[in-house]
């Protein structure tokens, strides 16, 4: 079997399982399994795969047939042009979450300012570290309840040479901070309990439940975050929260009840509500 035939074979197998990204997944899995570069994939398309090569590819591909996310098979996911290590202990970064990065950067007049950022529910650290990569004089704190998630975030900070500008600590969505904070970000769990059953297998079986489901209403994590805003010292930070596409109005009302001065909603590339920006000053 040639390299291109192996990709075609597994792409068809994935299509039979109704995996939408079948061809891309097959290509990524073959490339990773055989440790090939992008150039290798172009020039070695007719390379003959040994029996051992085929076994290595099949071992990974069969895990994908069980709907294990490709990011878990590769051990990383690209986000904001950066590679982030992932595992079953953290939510796999989504492209839609880049909307939050865009919202923050659009509001910062001087990207060289010495800003202090806090990321609550940091997971892999992708949001905080992506922002720090764009803000050379900023520092940040990432908070998560999971020790395993914090270890992944620290690993990503090391890989991106950002360890001197960030700290990862254990805490929950009600964690309060002393001193001035410029920007607070969070992609908290925002699904209601009844929504969990409707998730794709790729998500429901492999992403941490605690990173997906907030509680009966889906708003519980937001309520904890906003209830603590007054304890973070003044001036109060600008707050950027990723939300579910149907939660914009509910978050707007919740923020205004917590003394927000203005609330803006930003849509993702699909035109769905994705990020709420809350100002208190």
C-alpha positions in Angstrom: 0.0 0.0 0.0 1.3 3.5 -0.9 1.1 6.5 1.3 -1.7 8.1 -0.7 -3.6 4.9 -0.8 -3.4 4.6 3.0 -4.8 8.1 3.4 -7.6 7.3 1.0 -8.4 4.0 2.7 -8.7 5.5 6.2 -10.6 8.6 4.9 -13.2 6.3 3.5 -13.4 4.3 6.7 -13.9 7.6 8.6 -16.6 8.7 6.1 -18.4 5.4 6.7 -18.5 6.4 10.4 -19.9 9.8 9.4 -16.8 11.7 10.6 -17.1 15.1 8.9 -13.4 15.8 8.6 -12.6 12.3 7.3 -9.9 13.2 4.7 -8.1 15.8 6.9 -8.2 13.4 9.8 -6.7 10.5 7.7 -4.0 12.8 6.4 -3.0 14.0 9.9 -3.0 10.6 11.4 -0.9 9.1 8.6 1.5 12.0 8.8 1.8 11.8 12.6 2.1 8.0 12.7 5.0 8.0 10.2 6.6 11.1 11.6 6.5 12.9 8.3 6.9 16.6 7.5 4.5 18.6 5.3 7.1 18.4 2.6 7.5 14.6 3.0 3.7 14.3 2.5 4.0 16.1 -0.8 7.1 14.4 -2.3 6.6 10.9 -0.8 2.9 10.4 -1.8 3.8 7.2 -3.7 6.0 5.8 -1.0 5.4 2.2 -0.3 4.4 1.5 3.3 6.0 -1.4 5.1 3.8 -3.8 7.1 5.1 -2.1 10.2 4.2 1.3 8.9 0.7 0.1 8.1 0.3 -1.3 11.6 1.4 1.9 13.2 -1.1 3.9 11.1 -3.9 1.4 11.8 -3.4 1.6 15.6 -4.1 5.3 15.6 -6.8 5.2 12.9 -8.7 2.6 14.8 -8.8 4.9 17.8 -10.3 7.6 15.6 -12.9 5.1 14.5 -14.0 5.0 18.1 -14.4 8.8 17.9 -11.4 9.7 19.9 -10.4 13.3 18.9 -7.6 13.7 16.5 -6.0 16.1 19.0 -5.7 13.3 21.5 -4.1 11.0 18.9 -1.6 13.7 17.9 -1.1 15.0 21.5 -1.6 18.6 20.4 -4.0 21.1 18.8 -3.2 24.2 16.9 -4.8 27.4 18.3 -4.0 31.0 17.2 -1.2 29.6 15.1 0.5 27.9 18.1 0.6 24.3 19.0 -0.8 23.3 22.4 -0.3 20.0 24.1 -3.6 18.4 25.1 -4.9 15.3 26.9 -8.1 14.0 28.3 -7.6 16.3 31.3 -8.3 19.5 29.3 -10.9 20.8 26.8 -9.5 20.6 23.3 -9.1 24.2 22.0 -11.7 25.2 19.4 -11.3 27.6 16.6 -14.4 29.5 17.8 -12.5 30.4 20.9 -10.1 32.6 18.9 -13.0 35.0 18.8 -12.2 35.9 22.5 -8.5 36.5 21.6 -9.7 38.9 18.8 -12.1 40.7 21.1 -9.4 41.3 23.8 -6.7 42.5 21.3 -9.2 44.8 19.6 -9.8 46.7 22.9 -6.1 47.2 23.8 -4.8 50.5 22.4 -1.2 49.7 23.2 -0.1 46.1 22.8 3.2 46.9 24.6 1.5 48.0 27.8 2.4 46.1 31.0 -1.0 44.5 31.5 -2.0 41.9 34.1 -4.3 39.2 32.8 -6.3 36.5 34.7 -7.7 33.4 33.0 -10.2 31.5 35.1 -10.7 27.8 34.1 -7.5 27.9 32.1 -7.4 24.3 31.0 -4.6 23.9 28.5 -3.8 27.6 29.0 -4.5 28.3 25.3 -6.4 31.6 25.8 -3.9 33.1 28.3 -0.8 32.0 26.4 -2.1 33.1 23.0 -2.7 36.5 24.4 0.7 36.7 26.1 2.3 35.8 22.7 0.7 38.9 21.3 1.3 41.2 24.3 5.1 41.2 25.0 5.0 43.1 28.3 1.9 41.5 29.8 1.9 38.9 32.6 -0.8 36.5 33.4 -2.3 34.1 36.0 -4.2 30.9 34.9 -6.5 29.3 37.4 -8.0 25.8 37.3 -9.3 23.3 39.8 -7.6 20.4 38.0 -4.0 19.7 39.0 -3.6 17.7 35.8 -4.9 20.6 33.7 -2.5 22.9 35.4 0.4 20.6 34.5 -0.6 20.7 30.9 -0.8 24.5 30.9 2.6 24.7 32.5 4.0 22.4 29.8 2.5 24.6 27.1 4.0 27.7 28.7 7.4 26.0 28.6 7.0 25.0 25.0 6.1 28.5 24.0 8.9 30.1 26.2 6.4 32.1 28.2 7.1 30.7 31.7 8.7 33.9 32.9 5.4 35.8 32.3 2.8 33.5 33.7 1.8 31.6 36.8 -0.7 28.7 37.0 -2.5 28.2 40.3 -5.3 26.0 41.7 -8.6 27.6 42.2 -12.3 27.7 41.1 -14.6 30.1 39.4 -15.2 32.0 42.6 -11.5 32.7 43.2 -10.8 36.3 44.2 -7.6 38.2 43.5 -6.0 41.0 45.4 -4.5 44.0 43.5 -5.3 45.5 40.1 -6.3 43.3 37.2 -6.6 44.7 33.7 -8.2 41.9 31.8 -10.1 38.8 33.0 -10.9 36.1 30.5 -12.7 32.8 30.8 -14.1 30.0 28.7 -16.0 28.3 31.6 -18.3 25.3 31.3 -21.6 26.7 29.9 -23.7 23.7 29.0 -26.8 22.9 31.0 -27.0 19.4 32.3 -29.8 18.4 29.9 -27.6 19.4 26.9 -24.9 16.9 27.6 -26.8 14.0 26.0 -26.9 15.9 22.7 -23.1 16.3 22.3 -21.1 14.4 19.7 -19.4 11.3 21.0 -16.0 13.0 20.2 -16.8 15.6 22.9 -19.0 13.7 25.4 -16.7 10.7 25.8 -13.3 12.5 25.7 -13.5 16.1 27.0 -13.7 16.5 30.8 -17.4 16.7 31.9 -16.4 19.5 34.4 -15.1 21.6 31.5 -18.4 21.2 29.6 -21.3 21.3 32.0 -21.9 24.1 34.4 -25.1 22.9 36.2 -28.9 22.8 35.7 -29.0 26.2 33.9 -25.6 26.4 32.2 -25.0 29.8 33.8 -23.6 28.7 37.2 -19.9 29.4 36.4 -20.7 32.8 35.0 -22.6 33.6 38.2 -19.7 32.6 40.4 -17.3 34.7 38.3 -19.4 37.9 38.2 -20.3 37.6 41.9 -16.6 37.9 42.8 -15.8 40.8 40.6 -16.1 43.3 43.4 -13.4 41.4 45.4 -10.7 41.8 42.8 -9.8 45.4 43.7 -10.2 48.6 41.7 -10.1 49.6 38.9 -12.3 46.6 38.0 -11.0 44.6 35.0 -12.5 44.3 31.6 -14.1 40.9 31.4 -14.3 38.6 28.4 -16.3 35.5 28.6 -16.9 32.8 26.0 -20.6 31.8 25.8 -22.9 29.4 24.2 -24.6 30.7 21.1 -28.0 31.1 22.9 -26.7 32.7 26.1 -26.0 36.3 24.9 -29.1 37.9 26.3 -28.9 35.9 29.6 -25.3 37.0 30.2 -26.1 40.6 29.3 -28.8 40.6 31.9 -26.6 38.9 34.5 -23.8 41.3 34.0 -26.0 44.4 34.2 -27.4 43.0 37.5 -23.8 42.8 38.8 -23.1 46.6 38.2 -21.7 46.4 34.7 -21.7 49.7 32.9 -21.7 48.2 29.4 -22.0 44.7 27.8 -21.1 43.9 24.2 -21.6 40.6 22.4 -19.2 39.5 19.6 -20.1 36.8 17.1 -17.8 34.1 15.8 -17.1 33.5 12.1 -20.4 31.5 11.9 -22.4 34.5 13.0 -23.2 33.0 16.4 -22.9 34.9 19.7 -19.6 33.7 21.1 -18.0 36.3 23.5 -19.5 38.7 26.0 -17.3 41.8 26.9 -18.2 43.4 30.2 -17.0 46.8 31.3 -17.4 48.2 34.8 -15.8 51.7 34.4 
